[in-house]
Amino acid sequence: MEADLLIRNGYVYTDGTFKKRDVGIRGEKIAFFIESGRDVQAACSIDADGKYVIPGMIDFHTHIREPGVEEKEDYYSGTRAAAHGGVTTVCAMPNNLKRGIAAPEDFQYAIECGEKNAVIDFVPIPSPLAFHQGSIPKLTEMGASYFKIMEMKNTKFPLEENFRCGDAWELDQCMAEAAKAGKYISIHPMNMDWYLGNVNRIKEEEKEQDLMHVLCRLYGEEEMSSAAWELAYFFRKNKCKWLALHTWHKGYIDLVRMLKRQGDMEILSSCEILPTSIRDFDYLYERGTGNTIPLGHAAKPDWDAIWTAVNDGTIDILGSDHSPHLSEHYHPETPFSSAQGVPGEDYYGSLLLDAVNKKKLTMERLVEVTSVNGARALGWKEKGTNQIGTDADFTICDLGKKWTVDETFPIYSKPNLDPLFGQKMEGKVTHTIVRGKIVMANDKILAQAGYGKFVRSE
């Protein structure tokens, strides 16, 4: 028996459980699973003794920033950070104020950027807001997996100039068009009236007007859950598939749980681990200078409610919402004119392994929420299964590794900002394999720009 790459002695995820196996890879595909110790002639091998070999992690929510704002992040830096975090396929949101992805020609350009620069597989996510010009059928034909909208008031017309829309009439029409194409729409739910009223109240009441004291009062329960209830009406009315984004407040979680139990809507629900502070991200440490940025954290979500929803199937996906900004874009003393996102893609897989060690979820559930559920819903037949003949995408995990974040752990994301510096972790991604190629091994990126492929929805 022969293989180009053999992963030996690992606990391999197959058919919903882990078994001690060797994995044989030929070319870009999974060739076989066999009992460990069998004689195999392999050009290259990895000893995964004591480690978990899971289907390649997929991050369904990141902000790569290319095209448009490449000074913050581009496909090369962003996918290197993703590979470092154990991610084999990354979805890039259209939220760029310069050259957002809505028109088919912009979607094609985003694909070309990824094909040129990505080191792992990638999926640009377009906005559907050029639907008046017939964009949705064209984007679907081009392989779009799903669509993304930020629910904010938008005074710019035509709508395709932006990814934002808070107009219920336009959202209703947009969902009707997306339903014809059979595509999910993901919407960041945002009740703008409540949000603006809350901002005014913060400005009047909060004595300390800085990010640390203000950010935690934004993106709250009332703002997001009330918006989600209205959106649910229009998704149901139009029989449009709903990727329920940012499901992290109890009212929103309860809504999604109720609708799933009723069973008459197609809902894929996601929670993002960086803006919800799965760990303490209150300070960003700038590698090189040693400066720190006091950021605070958004939303004040109920993580007990989130973990319950993850484990009972209400939440299907755990994405990152990696949101890179340069240090000069953060203005802690003027929070409403400051960047607010958390860059953390380098830590994606290790953060979730740390949660497994804290008994928040099992390794089996981790696999489901980082690959299986999303890939199946979006029609990615080559991803997220660990089935023979499919893409040989694997993330190898050392669940027992205890380590402290320091300068020896590189940051590949362009801003070089570290949300976990000095913190202790348990669990670490050691290898990332994309279509049979080792793209990351022990914190070193081995793949070159252009290796990544665009993943089309089937």
C-alpha positions in Angstrom: 0.0 0.0 0.0 1.3 3.4 -1.0 0.6 7.0 -0.1 2.0 10.4 -0.9 1.3 11.5 2.7 0.6 9.2 5.7 -0.8 10.5 9.0 0.1 7.8 11.5 -1.2 6.8 14.9 -3.8 9.6 15.3 -7.3 9.6 16.7 -9.1 10.0 13.4 -12.7 11.3 13.0 -14.7 9.0 10.8 -18.5 8.4 10.8 -19.1 10.6 13.8 -16.5 9.2 16.2 -12.8 8.9 16.8 -10.8 5.8 16.2 -7.0 5.0 16.3 -6.2 5.0 12.6 -3.6 5.8 9.9 -4.8 8.1 7.1 -3.4 7.6 3.6 -3.5 10.5 1.1 -2.8 10.3 -2.6 -2.6 13.6 -4.5 -5.3 15.9 -3.1 -7.7 13.2 -2.0 -8.2 10.9 1.0 -7.2 7.4 -0.2 -7.7 5.1 2.8 -8.0 4.7 6.5 -6.4 1.6 8.1 -5.5 0.3 11.5 -2.3 1.9 12.8 0.9 0.0 12.4 0.2 -1.5 8.9 3.0 -1.4 6.4 2.6 1.6 4.1 5.1 3.1 1.7 4.8 6.9 2.0 6.8 9.7 0.5 6.1 11.8 3.6 4.5 11.0 7.0 3.3 12.8 10.1 3.3 11.0 13.5 0.1 12.1 15.2 0.4 9.8 18.2 -1.8 11.0 21.0 -3.3 13.7 18.7 -6.7 14.2 17.1 -7.0 14.2 13.3 -10.2 16.1 12.4 -11.8 17.3 9.1 -10.1 20.5 8.2 -11.6 23.4 10.1 -13.7 25.9 8.1 -14.0 29.4 9.3 -17.3 30.6 8.0 -16.9 34.2 9.1 -13.8 36.3 8.6 -12.9 39.7 7.3 -10.0 39.3 4.9 -10.3 43.0 3.7 -9.3 42.2 0.1 -10.3 43.7 -2.3 -10.5 47.3 -1.0 -8.7 47.6 2.3 -5.6 45.5 1.8 -3.5 47.6 4.2 -5.4 45.9 7.0 -5.4 42.4 5.7 -5.2 40.6 2.3 -5.6 37.1 1.1 -2.0 36.2 1.7 -1.7 37.4 5.3 -5.2 36.5 6.2 -5.0 32.9 4.9 -1.6 32.4 6.5 -3.1 33.4 9.8 -6.0 31.1 9.2 -3.7 28.2 8.3 -1.9 28.9 11.5 -5.2 28.6 13.4 -6.0 25.2 11.9 -8.3 26.5 9.2 -8.3 24.8 5.8 -11.1 26.9 4.1 -12.0 30.5 4.9 -15.1 32.5 4.1 -14.3 36.2 3.4 -17.1 38.7 4.1 -18.0 41.6 1.8 -17.9 44.3 4.5 -15.4 46.6 2.8 -16.2 50.3 2.5 -14.0 50.3 -0.5 -14.9 47.9 -3.3 -17.5 45.8 -1.5 -18.5 42.5 -3.2 -21.9 42.9 -4.7 -21.8 43.1 -8.5 -20.7 39.9 -10.3 -17.6 41.6 -11.7 -16.5 42.5 -8.2 -17.2 38.9 -7.0 -15.0 37.6 -9.9 -12.3 40.1 -9.0 -12.4 38.8 -5.3 -12.0 35.2 -6.6 -9.0 36.3 -8.7 -7.4 38.0 -5.7 -7.8 34.8 -3.7 -6.5 32.6 -6.5 -3.4 34.8 -6.7 -2.6 35.2 -3.0 -4.4 32.6 -0.8 -2.4 29.7 0.8 -5.6 27.8 1.8 -8.9 27.3 0.1 -11.2 30.3 0.2 -14.8 31.5 -0.4 -15.6 35.2 -1.0 -19.1 35.9 0.3 -20.9 38.5 -1.8 -23.7 40.9 -0.8 -27.0 40.3 -2.6 -27.9 44.0 -2.6 -27.4 44.4 -6.4 -30.5 42.2 -6.8 -32.4 44.9 -8.6 -29.8 44.5 -11.4 -30.3 40.8 -11.5 -27.1 40.0 -9.6 -28.3 37.0 -7.5 -28.8 34.5 -10.4 -25.4 35.5 -11.8 -23.6 35.2 -8.5 -25.3 31.8 -7.9 -24.1 30.6 -11.3 -20.6 31.8 -10.5 -20.5 29.6 -7.4 -21.5 31.9 -4.6 -22.1 29.8 -1.4 -24.3 32.3 0.5 -24.9 36.1 0.9 -24.1 38.6 3.6 -25.9 41.8 4.7 -25.2 44.2 7.5 -28.6 45.5 8.8 -27.8 49.2 8.9 -29.5 52.2 7.4 -28.0 53.0 4.1 -28.6 56.4 2.3 -26.5 55.4 -0.7 -28.2 54.3 -3.9 -28.0 52.2 -5.8 -27.8 49.7 -3.0 -25.0 47.7 -4.6 -22.6 50.5 -3.6 -22.6 49.0 -0.2 -23.2 45.9 1.9 -25.5 47.7 4.3 -29.3 47.8 4.3 -31.7 48.5 7.1 -34.8 49.1 4.9 -37.4 46.4 5.6 -39.0 46.7 2.2 -35.7 46.2 0.4 -34.7 43.3 2.6 -38.1 41.7 2.0 -37.6 41.9 -1.8 -34.0 40.7 -1.5 -35.0 37.6 0.4 -37.6 36.8 -2.2 -34.9 36.8 -4.9 -32.5 34.8 -2.9 -35.2 32.2 -2.2 -35.6 31.7 -5.9 -31.8 30.8 -6.1 -32.1 28.5 -3.0 -29.3 30.5 -1.2 -28.9 31.4 2.4 -28.7 35.0 3.4 -26.7 35.9 6.5 -27.7 39.2 8.2 -26.0 40.9 11.1 -29.3 41.8 13.0 -29.3 45.4 14.1 -32.3 47.4 15.3 -31.0 50.8 14.3 -33.6 52.8 16.3 -32.7 51.0 19.5 -28.9 51.2 18.7 -29.0 55.0 18.1 -31.1 55.6 21.2 -28.6 53.5 23.2 -25.7 55.5 21.8 -27.3 58.7 22.9 -27.9 57.3 26.3 -24.3 56.2 26.6 -23.1 59.6 25.6 -25.3 61.2 28.2 -24.7 58.7 31.1 -21.3 57.2 30.8 -18.8 59.2 32.7 -15.8 57.4 31.1 -16.1 57.8 27.4 -13.6 55.2 26.2 -13.6 51.8 24.5 -13.2 49.8 27.7 -16.4 51.3 29.1 -18.5 51.8 26.0 -17.9 48.8 23.8 -19.5 46.4 26.3 -22.7 48.4 26.1 -23.1 48.0 22.3 -24.5 45.1 20.3 -26.7 44.1 23.2 -29.7 41.9 23.7 -32.4 44.4 22.8 -30.7 45.7 19.7 -30.0 42.2 18.2 -32.8 40.0 19.4 -35.5 42.5 18.5 -34.1 42.8 15.0 -33.8 39.0 14.7 -37.6 38.6 15.4 -38.5 41.0 12.6 -36.0 39.3 10.2 -37.5 35.9 11.1 -40.9 37.0 9.8 -39.5 38.0 6.4 -37.4 34.9 6.1 -40.4 32.7 6.8 -42.7 34.7 4.5 -40.3 34.4 1.6 -39.2 30.8 2.4 -35.7 32.1 2.2 -32.9 30.1 3.9 -31.6 32.0 6.9 -28.0 31.9 8.1 -28.8 33.4 11.5 -25.6 35.3 12.2 -24.3 36.4 15.6 -26.6 34.2 17.6 -25.2 35.0 21.0 -28.0 36.7 23.1 -30.5 34.6 25.0 -33.6 36.1 23.3 -32.1 35.5 19.8 -31.0 32.0 20.8 -34.5 31.2 22.1 -36.0 32.4 18.9 -33.8 30.2 16.7 -34.4 27.2 19.0 -38.2 27.7 18.8 -38.1 28.1 15.0 -36.0 25.0 14.5 -38.3 23.0 16.6 -41.3 24.1 14.5 -39.4 22.8 11.5 -40.9 24.9 8.7 -37.8 27.1 8.0 -34.3 26.3 6.8 -32.0 27.9 9.5 -28.3 27.6 9.9 -27.2 29.4 13.0 -23.8 30.7 13.9 -22.0 32.3 16.8 -18.7 34.1 16.4 -16.1 33.5 19.1 -14.0 36.7 18.9 -16.5 39.5 19.4 -18.2 37.5 22.1 -14.9 37.1 24.0 -14.7 33.3 24.3 -11.5 34.4 26.3 -10.4 37.7 27.7 -9.6 40.0 24.7 -9.8 43.3 26.6 -6.3 44.3 25.6 -4.6 44.0 22.2 -0.8 43.6 22.5 1.2 45.0 19.6 4.0 42.7 18.7 7.3 44.6 18.1 6.4 47.8 20.0 5.1 46.2 23.2 2.2 48.8 23.2 -1.2 47.7 24.4 -4.6 48.9 23.2 -7.4 48.9 25.8 -10.3 47.5 23.8 -12.9 46.0 26.1 -15.4 43.6 24.8 -18.7 43.8 22.9 -22.1 42.5 23.7 -21.7 40.9 27.2 -23.1 37.6 25.8 -24.3 34.8 28.1 -21.8 32.1 27.3 -23.6 29.6 29.4 -26.6 30.1 27.1 -24.3 29.9 24.1 -22.7 26.6 25.1 -26.1 25.1 25.8 -27.2 26.1 22.3 -24.0 24.7 20.8 -24.6 21.4 22.5 -28.3 21.0 21.8 -28.0 21.9 18.1 -29.5 25.4 18.2 -26.1 26.8 17.1 -24.7 25.0 14.1 -21.4 26.9 13.5 -18.7 28.6 15.5 -17.0 31.1 13.3 -14.3 33.6 14.3 -15.4 37.0 13.0 -11.7 37.8 12.7 -11.7 41.6 12.2 -8.2 43.0 11.5 -7.4 46.7 11.9 -4.1 48.4 12.2 -3.1 49.9 15.6 -3.6 53.4 14.3 -7.3 52.7 13.5 -8.1 52.2 17.2 -8.9 55.3 19.2 -9.7 54.2 22.7 -10.6 57.7 23.9 -13.1 58.3 21.1 -15.0 55.0 20.9 -17.6 55.9 18.4 -14.9 56.8 15.8 -12.6 53.9 16.6 -12.1 50.5 15.1 -13.7 47.9 17.4 -12.9 44.4 16.0 -10.7 41.7 17.4 -8.0 40.2 15.2 -7.4 36.6 16.2 -7.4 34.1 13.3 -4.0 32.7 14.4 -5.8 31.3 17.5 -9.0 30.0 16.0 -8.5 26.3 16.4 -6.6 26.5 19.7 -9.2 28.7 21.3 -11.8 26.0 20.6 -9.5 23.2 21.8 -9.1 25.2 25.0 -12.9 25.2 25.3 -13.0 21.4 24.9 -10.5 21.1 27.8 -12.8 23.3 29.9 -15.6 20.8 29.2 -17.7 23.3 27.2 -18.1 20.9 24.2 -16.8 17.5 23.1 -14.3 16.9 20.3 -17.2 15.3 18.3 -19.3 18.5 18.6 -16.2 20.6 17.8 -15.9 18.8 14.5 -19.6 19.4 13.7 -19.5 23.2 14.4 -16.2 23.8 12.6 -16.8 21.8 9.4 -19.5 19.2 9.1 -22.6 21.3 9.6 -21.7 24.2 7.4 -20.1 22.3 4.6 -23.2 20.0 4.3 -25.7 22.9 4.4 -23.8 24.9 1.8 -23.3 22.0 -0.6 -19.6 21.6 -0.3 -19.3 17.9 -1.2 -15.5 17.8 -1.0 -15.2 19.4 2.4 -16.0 18.6 6.0 -16.6 14.8 5.8 -13.3 12.8 6.1 -14.8 10.5 3.4 -12.5 8.5 1.1 -12.2 10.3 -2.3 -12.9 13.8 -0.9 -10.4 16.6 -0.4 -7.7 15.6 2.1 -8.2 18.5 4.4 -7.2 17.9 8.0 -6.5 19.8 11.2 -4.2 17.9 13.7 -4.8 18.9 17.3 -2.7 18.3 20.4 -5.5 18.5 23.0 -3.2 18.0 26.0 -0.7 20.7 25.1 -0.4 23.4 27.8 1.3 26.5 26.7 1.6 30.2 27.4 1.3 32.8 24.6 4.6 34.7 24.1 6.8 36.0 21.3 7.7 32.5 20.1 4.1 32.1 18.8 4.1 34.0 15.6 1.2 36.2 14.4 0.7 36.0 10.7 -2.3 38.5 10.5 -1.0 41.7 9.0 -1.8 44.1 12.0 0.5 42.0 14.2 -1.9 42.6 17.1 -2.2 39.8 19.7 -5.4 39.5 21.8 -4.0 36.7 24.0 -0.4 37.7 24.8 0.6 36.3 28.2 -2.4 34.0 28.6 -2.2 30.3 29.4 -3.9 27.9 26.9 -4.6 24.2 26.9 -4.8 22.6 23.5 -3.0 23.6 20.3 -3.2 23.0 16.6 0.0 21.5 15.3 -0.7 20.9 11.6 -3.0 22.1 8.9 -3.3 20.1 5.7 -5.2 21.3 2.6 -5.8 19.0 -0.3 -3.0 16.7 0.8 -0.4 19.5 1.3 1.0 20.4 4.7 0.4 24.1 4.7 1.3 24.6 8.4 3.4 22.6 10.8 4.3 23.6 14.3 3.6 27.3 13.7 5.5 27.5 10.4 3.6 28.2 7.2 4.8 26.0 4.4 2.5 26.8 1.5 3.0 29.6 -1.1 0.6 32.2 -2.3 -1.7 30.9 -5.0 -2.0 27.4 -3.5 -5.6 28.1 -2.3 -8.5 27.3 -4.5 -12.0 28.9 -4.7 -14.6 26.6 -3.3 -17.8 26.6 -5.3 -21.2 25.7 -3.9 -22.6 22.7 -5.7 
